[in-house]
């Protein structure tokens, strides 16, 4: 069975049973693929924003500001990357469904999970709110028309139900990330294990169908598409990867592996590539999170080796890069900055 994966912040595994998270920030050399081992962290992180509610996706938008989605409230925040000052950019989007007790774990990672811009117009990705799991909202892409208004431009849930993958148990899928591409959008579906191409007119096509790899974050450089993969449970380092897509053949080529529960990928200065690892996983069932404070931001080198830029991140979900600074979003409603992330001649 393939994943319905949602990267929650709830710590549902007893520490005594799961091991010491402080020793599990980065993948061990023995656990990495033959492409190379991870080197030690060398950069400090600083807290920029706290007090947001259940944040997940992000984008850099108009004015160079940071935009962050808040799943539980159906909102998008606008954040000044220099000062951390925040204003409510949009609200009224479908919030995630709330459950009782352990049932609530299933809905973590639903609602408005990501945001992207084409020009000055924002588009929100909404998932996990359909009738197939007890909701009543449309799973898809919403154009933000104003602070309290939006328009559904693509019903990804209906398309997914009508075009099912080989194995699934949520017909509408469980999408994770949206990225502008050629005037439309790329969308990953971590449950249906595929990447979709969606136009602003609502046309949807499948770019690639993976096996059980759990595609998550997206990055684009020119015509090249990069995808992070969390890998199937138990999310071993060797299954946490970054790949590039060949649209003509519908195949993927590995760039790097050894990224423990990879949730995002992003380019920095000089086309330096970075991947975000959520960390060590030992949960009781699929969709539960990594352990607290075991996430890491990693630099991907051209030969496929990895350098841990900073570790000890608490269940990160997405990352944006402005200049030589990374902005890491965590599920717990925080934004952290990591300065000087690129090596010479692009940083330091």
C-alpha positions in Angstrom: 0.0 0.0 0.0 1.3 3.4 -0.9 1.5 6.4 1.4 -1.0 9.0 2.4 1.8 11.0 3.9 1.4 14.1 6.0 4.3 15.6 7.9 2.8 16.4 11.2 4.4 18.0 14.2 2.8 15.6 16.8 5.3 13.4 18.6 3.4 10.1 18.8 6.3 7.8 19.4 7.6 7.3 23.0 11.2 8.5 23.2 12.3 5.4 25.1 11.1 3.2 22.2 12.5 5.4 19.4 16.0 6.2 20.5 17.8 9.4 21.3 16.9 12.1 18.7 19.9 14.2 19.4 22.1 11.5 17.9 20.1 11.2 14.7 20.2 14.7 13.2 22.0 13.6 10.0 22.3 10.2 8.2 25.3 8.1 9.2 28.0 7.3 6.7 27.0 3.7 6.6 23.4 4.5 5.8 24.2 6.7 2.8 24.2 5.6 -0.7 27.5 4.9 -2.5 27.4 8.4 -3.9 29.0 9.8 -0.8 28.7 10.6 2.9 27.3 13.6 4.7 29.7 16.1 6.2 29.3 18.0 9.5 27.1 21.0 10.1 28.8 24.4 10.2 26.1 27.1 10.3 23.9 28.5 13.1 20.1 29.0 12.8 18.1 31.9 14.2 14.5 32.2 15.1 12.7 34.8 12.9 9.0 34.1 13.6 7.1 32.2 16.2 3.4 31.9 17.2 1.9 31.0 13.8 -0.5 28.0 13.8 0.4 24.8 12.1 2.5 26.1 9.1 3.7 24.1 6.2 4.2 25.5 2.7 6.0 28.6 1.5 7.0 30.9 -1.4 8.8 34.1 -2.1 6.3 36.6 -3.5 5.9 40.2 -4.4 8.4 42.6 -2.8 10.7 39.7 -1.9 8.5 38.8 1.1 8.0 35.3 2.4 4.5 33.8 2.2 3.6 30.9 4.5 0.5 28.7 4.7 -1.3 27.9 7.9 -3.2 24.6 7.5 -5.4 24.7 10.6 -6.8 28.2 10.0 -7.0 28.1 6.2 -4.7 31.2 6.0 -1.6 32.5 4.3 0.8 34.8 6.2 3.1 37.5 4.6 6.4 37.9 6.4 9.1 40.5 6.1 12.2 38.4 5.7 14.4 41.1 7.3 12.3 41.9 10.4 10.0 39.0 10.8 7.0 41.3 10.9 3.9 39.5 9.7 0.5 40.4 8.2 -2.4 38.2 7.3 -2.3 37.9 3.5 -5.3 35.7 2.8 -7.9 33.8 4.8 -11.1 31.9 4.2 -9.4 29.0 2.5 -10.5 25.5 3.5 -8.9 24.6 6.9 -7.9 21.1 7.6 -10.4 18.7 9.2 -10.1 18.3 12.9 -10.4 14.8 14.5 -10.7 13.6 18.1 -7.6 12.2 19.9 -5.4 10.0 17.7 -7.9 10.5 14.8 -6.6 14.0 14.5 -3.2 12.7 13.3 -4.7 11.5 10.0 -5.7 15.1 9.0 -2.3 16.7 9.8 -0.8 18.0 6.6 -4.2 18.8 5.1 -5.9 22.1 4.3 -3.9 24.9 2.6 -0.5 23.2 2.3 1.4 25.3 -0.1 1.4 28.6 -2.1 2.9 29.8 -5.3 3.0 33.0 -7.4 2.7 33.8 -11.1 3.5 37.5 -11.3 1.7 39.1 -8.4 -1.1 36.6 -8.2 -1.0 33.9 -5.5 -2.3 30.4 -5.9 -2.9 28.1 -2.9 -2.8 24.3 -2.9 -5.5 22.7 -0.8 -5.6 19.0 0.0 -7.2 16.5 2.4 -10.6 18.3 2.6 -12.7 16.2 0.2 -15.8 14.1 0.8 -13.7 10.9 0.5 -12.3 11.6 4.0 -15.3 13.3 5.6 -14.8 16.8 4.3 -16.9 19.0 2.0 -14.4 21.1 0.2 -12.6 20.9 -3.2 -9.1 19.5 -3.3 -7.2 21.6 -5.8 -5.7 24.9 -6.7 -7.3 28.1 -5.5 -6.5 31.6 -7.0 -6.3 34.2 -4.3 -8.5 37.1 -5.4 -8.4 39.2 -2.2 -7.8 39.0 1.5 -11.0 37.0 2.0 -11.8 35.6 -1.4 -10.6 32.9 -3.8 -11.5 31.0 -6.9 -11.0 27.3 -7.6 -9.1 27.0 -10.9 -8.3 23.3 -10.8 -10.2 20.4 -9.2 -7.3 18.1 -8.6 -9.4 15.9 -6.4 -12.0 15.1 -9.0 -9.3 14.5 -11.6 -7.3 12.2 -9.3 -10.4 10.1 -8.5 -11.2 9.8 -12.2 -7.6 8.9 -13.0 -6.4 6.7 -10.1 -2.9 5.4 -9.6 -2.1 1.7 -9.3 -2.4 1.7 -5.5 -4.1 4.2 -3.1 -6.7 4.5 -0.4 -7.6 8.2 -0.6 -9.2 8.7 -4.1 -8.5 12.5 -4.1 -4.9 12.0 -3.3 -2.7 13.9 -0.8 -0.8 16.7 -2.5 2.2 18.3 -1.0 3.8 21.0 -3.1 3.0 23.4 -5.9 5.6 25.1 -8.2 5.2 27.6 -11.1 6.3 26.1 -14.4 5.8 27.3 -18.0 2.8 29.5 -17.1 1.1 26.7 -15.1 2.0 24.6 -12.1 3.7 21.4 -11.1 2.1 19.6 -8.2 3.4 16.6 -6.2 1.1 14.0 -4.8 2.8 12.1 -1.9 0.0 9.5 -1.6 -0.6 8.8 -5.3 3.2 9.0 -6.0 3.1 11.2 -9.0 3.8 14.7 -10.3 1.0 16.6 -12.1 1.1 19.5 -14.6 -1.8 21.9 -14.1 -2.7 24.8 -16.3 -4.4 28.0 -15.1 -7.4 26.9 -17.1 -7.7 23.8 -14.9 -6.4 21.2 -17.4 -4.5 18.4 -15.6 -2.1 15.9 -16.9 0.3 13.4 -15.3 4.0 14.0 -15.9 5.3 11.0 -14.1 4.0 8.1 -12.1 6.5 6.8 -9.5 6.6 3.7 -7.4 6.3 4.0 -3.7 8.8 6.9 -3.3 6.5 9.7 -1.7 7.3 12.8 -3.8 7.3 16.0 -1.8 9.1 19.3 -2.6 9.7 20.8 -6.0 12.3 23.1 -7.6 12.8 24.3 -11.1 16.0 25.5 -12.9 15.3 26.5 -16.5 13.5 23.5 -18.0 14.8 21.1 -15.4 12.5 19.8 -12.7 13.8 18.6 -9.3 11.8 16.6 -6.9 12.5 15.5 -3.3 11.4 12.1 -2.3 10.7 11.1 1.4 10.8 7.4 0.5 8.5 4.7 1.9 8.3 3.9 5.6 10.5 3.6 7.6 12.0 6.5 5.6 15.6 5.2 5.7 18.3 7.7 4.6 19.0 5.8 1.3 15.4 6.3 0.2 15.4 10.0 0.9 16.4 11.5 -2.4 16.5 14.3 -4.9 15.8 13.4 -8.5 15.4 15.2 -11.8 12.6 14.4 -14.3 12.8 13.6 -17.9 9.4 14.7 -19.3 9.8 13.0 -22.7 10.6 9.6 -21.3 8.6 9.9 -18.0 11.6 8.8 -16.0 13.6 10.2 -13.1 17.3 10.3 -12.5 18.8 10.3 -9.0 20.8 13.4 -8.1 21.5 12.5 -4.4 20.4 10.2 -1.7 20.9 10.0 2.1 18.4 12.8 2.9 16.5 11.4 5.9 12.8 11.9 5.1 13.3 14.5 2.4 10.5 17.1 2.3 11.8 19.9 0.1 14.5 21.0 -2.5 15.6 24.5 -3.4 18.2 26.3 -5.4 20.5 29.0 -3.9 23.1 31.3 -5.4 25.2 29.9 -8.2 22.8 27.1 -8.8 23.8 25.5 -5.5 21.2 22.9 -4.6 19.8 22.3 -1.1 17.6 19.6 0.3 15.5 19.7 3.5 15.4 16.6 5.7 12.6 16.2 8.3 14.7 13.8 10.3 14.6 10.4 12.0 11.4 8.5 11.7 10.2 5.8 14.0 6.4 6.3 14.0 3.7 3.8 14.6 2.1 4.2 11.2 2.6 6.0 7.9 2.0 9.7 7.9 3.4 10.3 11.4 6.3 12.7 11.7 10.0 12.6 12.2 11.2 12.9 15.8 11.6 16.5 17.1 14.8 18.3 16.5 16.3 15.8 14.0 15.7 17.7 10.8 18.5 19.2 8.7 19.2 21.5 5.8 21.7 19.9 3.5 23.7 21.1 0.5 23.8 18.7 -2.5 27.1 18.7 -4.3 27.5 18.0 -8.0 29.0 14.5 -7.3 25.9 13.6 -5.2 27.6 14.0 -1.8 25.9 15.9 0.9 27.0 18.5 3.5 24.8 19.2 6.5 24.5 23.0 6.6 22.6 23.0 9.9 21.0 20.3 12.0 18.6 20.1 14.9 15.6 21.5 13.0 12.3 20.7 14.6 10.0 18.9 12.0 10.7 21.3 9.1 8.2 21.2 6.2 9.5 23.6 3.5 12.4 26.0 2.8 12.9 29.2 0.7 16.2 30.8 -0.2 16.6 34.6 -0.5 20.2 35.7 -1.3 22.5 33.5 0.8 19.9 33.0 3.6 17.6 30.0 4.0 14.2 30.4 5.6 13.0 27.1 7.1 9.3 26.7 7.9 8.3 24.3 10.7 5.0 22.7 11.4 5.1 24.2 14.9 4.4 27.7 13.5 8.0 28.9 13.3 10.3 30.4 10.7 14.1 30.0 11.2 16.8 31.7 9.2 20.1 30.1 8.3 22.7 32.6 6.9 25.7 32.0 4.6 24.5 28.7 3.3 26.4 28.7 0.0 30.1 27.9 -0.2 32.7 30.1 -2.0 32.5 31.9 -4.3 28.7 32.3 -3.7 28.7 32.6 0.1 30.8 33.5 3.1 
